[in-house]
């Protein structure tokens, strides 16, 4: 198992090493000899047919969902095919999911922009307290093994063992990494905590009735089930999922319960100071329902009378996926057209969209379930919109200053009832947004220094800002 060098401290390091771990640095930059030695070590393991376990994210996710792949370790492994040491390699995507995450508090601190705490012997001793607590179930699932050479054949890459291909086909490495990551998503298990957290906050309300919560979880579950994902036994039905998750949410102060005398239907009030905890668990289903979330957002943003142009819908869908590529996991062997078509068919099958008899170019839509689905990614889309808005006219500023400006813009829009965001803007998505727009040639942002030099393409920035605004603000106004 590949393990970070930060875990190589006494007494944990020797124990892990004897259990099969080998420790590697987080970066090999400027370490030529180290790189060659490590590459040679991997070749020995592969020639001896030793299975190697590594985490393609390059670290545990701090956001509650799978993050974009880190391809360094994967590149080292594929290099053995490139150099003719082996003819092929097989990879087994593995999902490991927790109903509750023991490191939740530290993850949320890092998400807010604080530095990661260094692993130490003292921290190891304090971690014993974790063993005294109950965190629910852990789910481990395996997807089908993936042959690299078979992937290349299906993806149309001309690759032969012993002939260099990584530098000539730079996109190949990224495509294969996302294909493996999607295998992890495909093997995932829907837990009651993730589903209920999404149901509580997907509509951006501070209070939600028990009846509305059950309906929201029902809508989310319908899409998840139609997409072929597995449910935990404790989430077999929407009512069971809510029943099993609510006690933990109430015990930890995420929500409080009110019981009106007239109706007797419980109402759950979300604690704003703990909303980030619910966001964290809501993100657990994000990569399972993102196609439905984007599609619902487009339908609500355009309005039912303006969604008849399939080509325009596909262009918007592809653009949104491109913008959010650091947030979403997709299968490189699947096309945007097929993903959108399958999602549209799910909506039609569930009766959420129907062709209008009165207007052949329009639709009859069920706004409530679509809004629930759109709510899974609305907050994230708002962060990207605010990043573009705050970057306009800004130059020579760091990420903290940009985040403050984003917060000011957000506060003004919330007063007008146009945005749902709470004042806290998570540092990781903000950095992802600025980095992504820099990769697209819109901003000049240096991720390593978290420094925005300025706007590279003002016209494209304005175009995308207007595009995102047209999706999130009309969709937001649908809420009652």
N, C-alpha and C positions, 0 to 999 in steps of 0.2 A: 504494500500500500504506500502510495506517495503521500508524505506528510510534510507540513510546513516546518521549516527550521525553528520556528518559534516554539514548537513543542519538544524540542530537544534539550530540555532542562532536567536536572536531577530532582526526583527519582523517576519522573514520567518517561524521559527519553530512553533509558535502558530497558524499561518494561515494554514500551512500544516497539523498540528495535527488535527485541527478542520475539515479539508477536508478529513480526513481518514488515514493520514500517521501515522505509528509508527516507531520510530527511533531505529536503531540497530548499534552496533559496527562493524567495518570491520573485526575484528578477535575476537574470543572467547577464544583464547589460554590462559590457566592459570586462567580462570574465571569460576570456577565450579558452584558457586551459581547463577551467571548471566545466565549461560547456562541452568540450571534447571528452573529458573523463566521464561526465554524466551520460553522454550519448553512447559511449562504449559500454557503460554499465547496463543500460537498457538493452543493448544488442545481446549481451550475454544472457539476460533474463529471458528474452524472446527466443533465442536459440535453444534454451533449456526448456522451452514450453511452460514457463512459469506465468501464471495469470497475474496481471497487474491491475490493481484497483486505484483509480484516480478520480478526482472530482473536477469535472470539466468546467464548472463555474469558476474555478480558481479560488474558491472561498465560499463560506456559507452565506446564503442570501440574507441581507439585512432588511429587506423590504417585505418578507413574507411570501414572495413568489420567486420562481426561477429567474435568474438574471442572465444577461448575454454571456455566451461561452467564452472562456479563455482558451486559446488554441495552442499555447506553448507546448504543453505535454503531449497533446495530440500530434503536433508537428514532429516531435522527436520520435514518436512511435511510427508514424507513416514514413519517416526517413529510412527506416529499415527495409521497407518495400522499395523505395526509390533507389537505394544502394544495392538491391538484389539479395539482401540477407534472407528474406522470406518472400514468398509469392503473394501472400495475402494475410490480412489480419481480421479477426472477428471481434466485434464489440457488443457488449450486452448492456443496453440502457437500463438503469436501475433507479426505481423511485423509493425514497425513504421519506415518509411523512409522519408528522406528529400532530396529535390532537391539540396539545399545548406545547409550546416551545420553552424549555427551561431558561434559555438565554434571552427571552423576550425583552426584559428590561434593558439589558446592555445593547441589544440590537436597536431598540428605539432611541437610546441615547446617541448611538452612532448615526442613526437616520436623521437626527436633529442637528448633526454636524459636529458632535464631540468625537475626540480621538478614541480609537479602539484601545482598551486597556491591555497592557502587555501581560502574557501568561507568566506566572511566577509560582514558586513553591508555596508561598503563603496563600495565593489565590487557589491553588490546588487543594490545600488543607481546608480552606473555607468552603470549597465546593461540596464538602461532605454533607452540608445542610440540604443540598438538592436531593440527596438520596432519601431524605425523610419525607419528601413531598410526593404527591401523586399528580402526574401530568397526563393521565389518560393513556390511550393506546398509541403504539407505533406501528406503522404499516410499511412493509417492505414488499415491493412487487418488481417483477422483471419483464421487460418487453422482449420481443423476438430478437435473437442475435442478428447483427448487421455485418455483412461482408463489405469491406471497403471496395474491393474490385467490382462487386455486384452493384454497389451504389454508383460507381463511376460509369458503369455500363448504362444504368437506367437514367442517369443525369446527363449522358451524352459526352462525358469526358474521355478522351483517348489516353489511357494510362497503361503503361507496361512496366512490370518489375524490372529494375536495373537501369531504367532510363529516367533522368530527372524530370519531375513534373510539378513540384510544389511552387517553384519560382515562376514557372511559365503559366501556371494556372492558380493565381493567388486566390481567386474566388472559390476554388475547389475546397480548400481547407475550411473556409467559413461555411460553405454550404453543407459539408459533411458534419461539421460541428453542430449546426442547427438541426440537421436530420437526427443526430444522436440525442440532442436535447429534447426534440419533439417525441422521441421514443420514451423518454422519462415522463413527459406530460401524458402521453397515451397510457402509460402504466399507472398513473396516479389514482388515488382513492379520495372520494369526496367525503369529508368528515362533517359531522353535525355542527361543529364549532365554526368551520369556514363558511358553510352555507347560511347559518343563522346570523353570523356577523355581517355577511353580505346583505341579507334580508333586512337587517336593522338599519343600515346606513345607505343602501343603494339609492334611496329616493331623496337623500339630503335633508331629511326632517330631523327635528330635535325630539319629537315624540311620535310614537307609532303604536297603534292598537295591536292587541294580540291577534285579532282577526286579520288585519292588514299584514302583519308579520308572517302569518301562516301562508297568506296568498303570495307574498313576495318569494318566500322559500319554495313554494309550489311552482312558481314561474321559472325560477332559476333551475330547479331540479328537472323541470320538463326539458329545458334545453340541454342540460348536462346528460340526461338519460338519452335523448335523441341523438346526441353526439357519440354515444357508446362508451361513456366512462363508468367506472365502477363506483358503487356507493358503499360506505362502511355500514356494518349491520345496524349501528346506532343511528343511521340516517336513512333507513329503509323507506320511510315515509316522511313527508314534510313535517307532520305533527310530531313524529318521533324525534326528528332532528332538533326541532325547537325545544321539545321537552327535555332532551338530554343536554342541550347547550345552555339554556337560560340559568340554571343554578350556578354555574361557574361565572357567568357574566355578572350576576347579581352579587355573588360572594366577593368578587374582586372589584366591585364598584364601577364596572363599565356602564351599568344601567341601574336605574331605580324603578320600582313598580308602583303604579297608582291604580286604585280600584274605584272608579266613579260609582256612586251609590245608585244612580238611575239605571245604567246599563249593566253594570257588573262585569263588563268586558275589560280586562286589564289593559292598561296603557303603560308603555315602557319609555321612560325619559332617558335619553343618552347623556352621559356625563361628558361635557366638552373636554375636560382635562384628560379623559381616557379614550377619546375618540380615536386617537392614533393607534391604540391597542386593537380596536375593532378594525381599523384600516389594515393593520398588519395581517389579521386573520382573514379578512375579506379578500386580500390579495392571493390567498391560497387557491382561489378558483379562477383567478384572472386569466391564466394561460389556457384554461379549459373552455372558457366562454368568450374570449376576445373577439372571434369573428361575429358572434351574435351581438356583442356590445357595440362594435363599430357599425354594424348594419343597422341596428336599432337607432343609433345616434344619427345616422344619415337620414333615415326615414323621418324621424322627429324633427331634425334640423331643416330638411327640405320642405316638409309638409306633405300630406298624402296626395295632393294634386300635382306634385312636381317630381315624382319618382318613377315616371314611366320610361325615361331614357336610360336604358340598361348600360349603354357605353359610358355615360356620364357617371352613373353609380359606380361602375367598375373603376373608372379613373380616380374617383374620390377615395374609394376603398383602398386602392393600391397606394395612393398618396399618404393616407393615414397610416397604413402599415409601414410604409417607408419611414415616416416621421418617427413612429414609435418602435423602430427596430431594436432599440436598446432595452425595450420593456417587454416585448412579446416574443414568444418562442413559436416558430412556424416550421413546417416541413419543407425543405428545399426542393423536394420532389413533387410538391403540390403547387398548383397555380392559383393566383388570386381569383381568376375566373371560376375555377372549380369550388374554391372555398366559399365565395359569395353565392354561387348557385345552390350549394348544399344548405347554406344558412337560410337562404330565401325559401327553400323547400320546407325546412323545419318550421319557419314562421307560418307558412301557408297550411301545413299539416296541423299545427296547433290552433289555427283559426285566428291568428293575430293580425294577418293581412289578407284582404280579400279584394278581388277586382270589383270596382263599383259599377252597379247597373246603370246609374244615372250618368256617370262620367267615365267613358271607356279609357281615358288617359289617367284616371285617378284611382285611389285605393280607399277602401274602408279599413281603418286600423283600430286595434285595441291599444290605446295609448298607455294604459297602466303597466302591462307586462313589458312593453317595449322600453318604457322609461326605467323600469326596474333593471333590465338588461343593460341599457345605456349607462346606468349609474355605476356599474362595475368599473368603467374607465373614465367617467366624466371628470373626476377629480384630477386624474393624471393628465387628461387633455387640457384641463384648465391651467395646470402648471406649465405646460408647453406653450399655451397661449399667452400666459403672463410673462414667460421668459422672453418671447418675441416682443411683447409690448414694452417691457422694461428695457430691452436692449436698444430700442429706438432712440438715437441721440446720445447713447451712453458710450463712453470710451475711456480706457485707462482705469477701469474699476475692477475690484475683486468680486468673488462670488457673493460674499456677505453683503456688499453694497447693492448688488443686483437683487438679492433676495429681499432686502429692505424695500427697495423700490417696487418689487413685485407685490409685497405685502400692502403697500400704500395703494397701488392700483386695485388690488383685490378688495380692500376695505371700501373704496369708493363704489365699486361695482356691486358689492353686497348690499350697500345702502340703497341702491337702485333696484335691488331684487334680481340682479342679472347673474350672479355667481353664487355658488354654494360653499366655497372653500372656507374652512376655519383659518384663523390668522397664522397658524404654524405652517411653514412650507418646508417639507422634508428636504434635507441637503442632497441626498442621493439622486432623487428624480430631477431636482433643479440642475445639478451637475450634468446628468444624463442629457437633459434638454439642451443646455448650452453646448455640450460636446457634439450632440447630433446635428444641431444647426451649423456648427463649425465644419463638420464633415460634409455637409451639403453645400458648403461654400457661401453661406448666408452671413455667418458671424466669424470673427477672428478671435477664437477663444482657446486659451492654453489650459487644458485640463490638469496637467501636472502642477501648474502654479495656481489654478483656479482664478485665472486672470482674463478679463474681457478687454481686448485691445480696441475693438470697435465693430462696426457693421461692414461686411464685405460687399453685400449685394442688397441695397436698400429696397429696390423694386420687388425682389423675391421675398424679402422680409415682410413687406407690406401685404403682398399677395397672400402669403401663408397666414399672416395674422388675421386678415379678413376671412379667409377660408375657415379657420378654426372658430372664429367668432360666429360665423354663420351657422355652425353646427352646434356649439355648446349653449349659446344664449337663447335661440328659439326653443331648443329642446328643454332647457331649464324652465321656461315659462309654462310648459305643459302641466307642471306640478300643481296640485291643488293645496 
